[in-house]
Amino acid sequence: MEKAKIREYIHAIIMKKCTHDESARQNAIGEFITMTMPNIDEGSANNIKLMIPTIAELYDKWAVMFIDRLLETVPENQIEELCSGTPENDSALVLVYIMFMESERMEKQIAEDISTYAPTQNDEQGNIASEYIRAKLSQIAADQEKEKKGTPIQ
């Protein structure tokens, strides 16, 4: 399989798992803010929503970083096997992506990317943006585990 096809395939798998429509995104952010910051006023909640970039934008950047790293470190024949199109291999790709995102290097990258959208990483709104993205990653990982075990995802 050509590297361009490998890149395209992995990118499609990651983005499919990591993105949702804008309406669902706004609802999820609103629910997350309500749960984590119950005393926040509506104006601040709306500011936080605007601060959190479109998930697809960040996941696209991070997916490319993941693909680059995967191609640097994993033998081509193993990557080709992961790109064979089976549900098991697609799940394995997503789980490896989640592990990559949980690495120390990516924790720093996430913080840096969030700080691009927030005035400072240490303010409350910047922190909630970071926490939302981390929670999203955790949910994707949990969904993958359920899918792997054959449990329906709600």
N, C-alpha and C positions, 0 to 999 in steps of 0.2 A: 504494500500500500504506500502511495506517495505521501511525503510529509505534509503536503498541503491538504490532502484528504484526511489524514490523521488529525491535523489541527482543526479542520472544519467539523469533523465528527465529534471530537471531544468537546469542542466549544458548544455545539448544539446540545449535547447531553447535559452539560453543566448549566447552560442558560435555561433549558427546559425545566430543570429542577429548581432553579434559584429565582425565577421571575414570575410575577403574577401581573394581572391587569392593574391599572392605576387606582381604580375604585377599591379593589381588595386591599391594595397597599395602604391607601389612606385609612380605611377601616381598621386594619391591623395596627397601624401606628397609633390611631386614636385609642384603641383598646389597650395597647401596651402602655401608653402614657397614663391612662386612667388607673391601670393596675399598679404601676410603679410610682406614680406621683399623684395620689388621690386628692391632695390639697391644692393642686395647680389650677390657676384660673384659665378660662377658655382662651384668652388672648395669648398667654404664654404657650398653651398647648398648640395653638395654630402656628406660632413662631417655630416651635420645635418641628412640627410637621413639614414646614417649608424648608427647614434646615437639613432635614434628612434627604439626601439626594435620591433620585430615582434609583431604585435597587439595581435595575438592569445596567445602568451606567457604571456603577462600581463593580458589579459582578462580571461585567464584560472585561474590565481592566484586570480584575483578579483572575479570571479564567485564562486570559492570555498569559499572565505571569505563571500560573499553574502549568499550562501546556509547555511553556518554555522550559520550566524546571524539570518537568516529566521527561521531555525529550533529551535534556542534558544528562539525566541520571539513570534512566531505565533503558535496558537494551531494546532495540527496535522490534525484535520478534515478540517480546512481551507486550509492548505497546500495541502491536498489531492484533495480538490475541485479545487485549482489552477492547479493541475497536471492532470486534467480530459481530456485534449487534445483538448478542444474547442479553436477556434481562439481567442475568447474573453479572455479566461483565460490565454492563451499563451501571449497575448498582455499585460494583467495585470501583469504577471510575469516580462516581460521586463520593463514595466513602474516602477514597484517597484524596480527593479534592478537599473534603471537610478536614482531614488530618493536616493537609497542607495549610489550610486557613487557620488552624489552631496552633500552628508553629509560632515560636517566638518572633521570628522574622515577620510573619504576617500580622501578628498582634501589633507590632510597631507600624507596619504599613497601613493597617486599618485605622489606627489612631492618627497617622499622618494624613490619610485621605479624608477622614472626618474633619480634621482641623482645617482642611481647605474650605470646608463648607461652614464651619462654626468659627466664631471669633477666637476662642481659645479652647483647647481641649479640656481645661480644668473647670470651665463653667458648667453649671448644672444642665443647661440645654445641650451642650456638646457631649456631655457624659451620657445623657439619655439617648442621643443619636447613636453613640457607640454601643450602648447596651442593647438597643433595638436590633442592630445588625448582628451582634453576637447571639441574641435570642433567635433571630431568623436562622442563623447557621445551626443552632442547636435543634430547631424544629425540623430542618431539612435532614439532619442526621437521624433524628428520631423517626421521621417518616420513612427513611431508607431502611432502618432496622425493622420496622413494622412490615414494609413491603417484602423484605427479605424473608421474613418469617411467615408471610402469607396472610398477615392480619390486614383487614381493610383499613385504609386511611380515611379519616373523617374530615 
